[in-house]
Amino acid sequence: MAVTTFSVSRAVPRHVRCEHCGAEYVYHLSRVGIGEAGYGLTDSQEVVNQKAANAAFADLWRELDTGAEAVPCPACFKYQAHMTAAARAVQWGWVRGVGGQALGWLPVLTVGAVFAAVIAFPNNTDTAITIALAVAGVLVLAGLIAALAFRLSPCEPNRWSESYRAQRAAALAWPRADFNQFARNGDPYVEDLVTGREQEYEGVTFLWVPPEEIESEATVPLVLAEGQEVQVELSDADDDAVFLDADRVRNAPPGCRVCLRVFSVYRPRTATADEEPA
């Protein structure tokens, strides 16, 4: 049956509250979602394309919710517990690469071994087959050993050298306050919102907050481009991309418009998360 494949990508700012020191920081998280849809007896191309796109977006939201990168806290240089899998890929990724290379070369080297054995032992088919099977067995064994080594090898990223962790934090993480100053004018995480509506969003200040602050109706500080700090009152009815009423931005200068954006936060993968986007 013919299948249509659709892919979509997105980058979001991931908010982290450090479980070690309580500092808040943000890092760049990018993921790709892939969806497939088959043709039914009466499905048009348009219908199949839409099904594949819907599946890709659902996959993308799952990946963004449950994915994580290995980015240490810029205050204490420690990794979070949910980053262990990503840290393992940093530490032992080369092992997985070796296994993948071994399995990737399996058919090529097996066929090559057969030809070489046939040429070396033209009158002994059993020897040629034995050599080919031995080569295949060695490559499969190498791939399995590499896979087991990757999954079972210990990974304790917070025991990596502090200088390395500090370097990673400086390169990959923003303290939350620094991020909000950097992102208050929009770029680079609001293109999906403002593209084609640039005039409507001209002069708008963007405020990024984690979902927990919306749920608790917190009051959060915001430093405007002019350097003035205002206090923004959140409501549990707020949602991503809403414009806040002027009376909820204390001491705001005339004409100040604030658009609320919601950080991506890590959510552990569950059976429910695998079925539907959060």
N, C-alpha and C positions, 0 to 999 in steps of 0.2 A: 504494500500500500504506500502511495506517495505521501511524503511528510513535508510540511513547511516548517522551517526553523526561523526564529526571530530572536535577536539579541538586543539588549539595551544596557547602558552603563550610566552610572551616576556617582558623583563625589559629594560627600557630606562632611561637616565638621563633627567629630565624635567628642562628646563631653565625658570627662572622667573625674570622679571625686576619689582621690587617692585613699586606698584602704589602710595605708600605713601612716600618713601624716595629715590627711584631711584636705590637702591642697587641691584646688580645681585646675584642670588643664584641658587642652583641646588638641586634637591631632586630625590630620587629613585621612579620611577613609574612602577608598574607591572600590566599587564592586561591579560585576557584570552579571546580569540575569539572562538566562537562556530559556526559551519556551519552544515547544513543538506542538503541532496539531496535524492530525491526519484528515483525509477527505472522507466524508460520509457520502451516502448515495445521492443526497440532494444538496450538499454543501457547495456554495459558490466559492470562487477564489477569495472574494472579499470576506466572507464568513470565516474561512480557514485562516486567513491572515490575521483577523481580529482575535481568534482563539489563541493563535500562537503568540500574539503580542500580549494578550492578557496573562498567559502563562509566564511569559518572560518578565513582566512587571511584578507578578506575584513572587517569582523566584528572586528578583532583584531586592524586593523589600525584605524577604527572609534573610538574604545574604547581608544586607545592611544592618538588620536587627541583631543577628547572631554572630556576625563576623567581628574580628578584632585584629589589630596589628600590635606588634611588640614595641610599645613606646613607653619608656620609663617616665616617671613623674619628674618634672623639672625642678621640684623643690627638694625631694629626698633621693632622687635617682633610682627609685625602686619600681619594679614591674608589678602589675596587678595579677591576682591569681588567675583570672580568666584569659590572660595573655600567654599562658604557658604553651599552648599549642602553636601559637604564632612564633614564640621564642624558640621552640623546638625546630621550626622550619629555618630559623636564622642560624641556629647552632649546628643542626645536623642535615640541613638541606642538601649538602653535597653528597651525603650518603644516599638519599633518595634519588638524586641525580644519577649516581653510579648504577643503582638498580634499574632505573628507567632506561639507561643506555644499554645495559646488558640485555634486557628484554627486547629493546628496540632492534638491536643487532641480531637477535636470535634467528629469524628466518634467513637473513643474508649469510651469516656465518655458517649456518647449518647446510644451506645449499652449496656454499663454497667448499665446505668440508667433504660433501658428497662427491663433487667434481674432482677435488684433489685426490680423494681416496680411490675413485674409479680410475684416474690416470695412473696413480702409483700402484694399484693392484687390479689391473684390468681383468684378471681371470678369477677374482675372489670377491664376489658381490657381498658375501657376509661380512667381510672385513670393512668394506665401504660403509655398509649400514651401521656397523658397530661404532665406527669412528664418528659418523654423523650423529648417532644417538648420544655418544659421549660428549660431543661438543654442545649439543642442545641441553643435555643434562647439566653440564657445568654452568652454562649461561642462566638456566632457570634457577639453579641453586644459588648463583651469585645474586640474582634478583631477589629471591626470597630472603636470603641472609641480609641484604641491604634493607629490605622492607622491615624485617624484624628488628634490625639494629636501630632504624629510625624510630620505630614505635616504642621500643623497650629501653632505649638508652636514657639515662637520667638527664633531666634538664632542670636546672635551678638557676634561672637568669639573675636572681638577686645575689648570687655568689660570683657573678662575672665581675671583672675589675670595675671599681668605681669610676675610673677615668673613662672607660669605654661607655659605661652607662650614662655618664654626664655628657659625653660627646653625642650619644644617640638622642638624649633629651633635648640638647641644644639644637640639634638638626631637625627634629621631628615634632616637637611639642611647643605650644604656646601656653603660658599662664592665661587663665580665663580673661583677666582684665586686659592683658595685651591683645588677645584675640578680638575682644569686643571693640577695642580702639581700631584695630586693623580692619575689621569687617563692618564697621558702622556705616560705611558708604556703599556697601553692597557686595562688591566683588570679593572673591570669585564664586560665592556659593548662592547667588540669587539670580543667575542667568535664566533658569527655568521660569522664574517669576516675572522678571522685568522685560525679557526679550519681546519686542514688539509693543511694549507699553512704557518705553523709556520716558516719555514726557510725563506720564502719570506718576512715575516714581522719582522724578527729578527733585533733588533736595531732601529726600526722605532719609531719616536715620534708622538703621536696622539694629534691633536689640535681640541678641541671642540668649535664650534661657533654657535650662533643662526642664523636662516635663514635671519633675517633682516640685519645682517652684511655682508652676502654674497650679498644680493640685493643692498646694498649701497656701495659695493666694499671697505669696511673699511680696515684699517691697524691695526692689533691687536698684542699685545705682547704675546710672548711665552717664558717661562723659561725652558731651557733645563735641563736635568738631572745633568749636570756639574755645574749648577747654572748660566750659561750665559743667558742673556735675548736677544732675537732676535725679529725683527719686521716682521710680515708675512702679505704680501699684498694679499687681497682676490679679486676675480673677480666674476661678476654676472653670469659667465658661470660655476662656480664651483658647484660641487655636492658632496653628501656624499660619502666618501671612496676614493676620488681621491688623488693621490700623487701630491704635489705641486712642480713646477719647482724650481730648486735651486736659480735662480735669483729673485724669489719672496720671499725668506727668507733672509732678510738683515743681514749681518755680521755673517752668519752661518758658523760654522767650517766645514772643509772638511769632506765629507761623511755624512753630516746631511741629513736625509730624513724625511719629514713631511707628514703625512697622515691626511687629513681633515675629521672630523666627524661633523655631524650636530645635534644639540640638538633637542629633542622633545619640542614643545611649545604648549600651550593651544590654541585650536580653538573652538569657541562656536558651539554647535550642531545646525545644520540647516537641512531643508528638503533635501538639496542637499547632506549634509554630511551623512544623513541616507541612501541615495541611493548608493553613491559611496565613496570609501576611498579617503581622500584628498591627 
